[in-house]
């Protein structure tokens, strides 16, 4: 059966394919080939510019332009050619080397440079740098913008709803009032912090040979400062240099990145579940879209499907990323191939994140606060004023304030009259009594509105 969006086994390439299009040029097999070609050619250019490597003279501007064009013009046809070569080599990195050599065969000025392609490199020198560049591009160009769109939407929502008092529910029970905007602001701040953690992960790379010691490098050119040259090369690519490795770069930074993204996703799941609950309570309505159906049998339903979809896909991404963060930093001795197959799933992790973030944003865009319902749910909950009353009583030395309010409110129906009657009997200063009598469930919100407005 021919592969299409309908026949794809994975929903990433099927049902949700359009949501991950931005990742395809970066984290696909094509993307890996592109970055391998880039690393190989940039390494050749660096070697040519190194004075101690006399057998490879520095390239002219014309030759540099030819090499740059191999990268800039890399196409699907080029990727297919590499796959065709791989059928013979049965080695994907060697196929890239032979592909580049074919390109150099077309240029007379580059004939003598062919054997400096992949010079002193092990496959992992090319692979680790390629994956580093892929992760950096996917994080910076795709994931972070979507994550920041979510926090921007929450910041706006928090400001807009800063004034809307609502009943809190700790342990699912009636609790001290807050505002809807303040609760949104909490998620904004939590997610914002995790974005900074994701940004802060230093993506690292190495190019130091078969077991990380520059063995072949020193055998060929002992007078070259290979440590300095390699560090310069890696940092010029935009990655951080890892000087101490075996055959592989240890992938510790990949684990750090996966963990940071998993924390972001865990908070996002928490947000989606809370909003799902508020929709269920009637605190939020959802904008209806003509033609959409909420249930196959119940026409009235407008289900919170976007938040459910976001929760599911964020959880799926985190499950994969948490597995990778545990597995990737381990390797038998100097090298095994477990990491090689696992790294090919990085695209799936990022893709499930992208699907989750798009769904969450879509859901946020549909939210409409049902202020009248929220107010009605809170305005008759006079028992929430037990907290401020007993706290003021403590200030003025009233006996057993907590116990008095417990006897008044616990398991009993409380209203404005019973609360005011209790306050009027208190032996506290008139000014304090007056302030307590001004309190209502709707205005007992502390600094919630200000906290939401200033987030």
Secondary structure, DSSP 4 states (H G I P E B T S, - for coil): ----TTT-SSTTTTTTGGGGHHHHHHHSHHHHHHHHHHHHHHHHHHHHH-TT-TTSPPPPHHHHHHHHHHHHT--HHHHHHHHHHHHHHS-HHHHHHHHHHHHHHT-GGGGGGGGGTTTT--HHHHHHHHHHHHHHHIIIIIIHHHHHHHHHHHHHHHHHTTT-EEEEEETTEEEEEEEHHHHHHHHHHHHHHHHHHHHHPPPEE----SSSS-HHHHHH-TTS-HHHHHHHHHHHTT-EE----SSS---HHHHHHHHHHHHHHHHHHHHHHHHHHHHHHTSEEE---TT--S-SS-TT----HHHHHHHHHHHHHHHHHHHHHHHTT--STT--SHHHHHHTTHHHHHHHHHHHHHHHHHHHHHEEE-HHHHHHHHHT-GGGGHHHHHHHHHHTT-TTHHHHHHHHHTTS---HHHHHHHHHT--S-HHHHHHHHH--TTT--TTHHHHHHT-
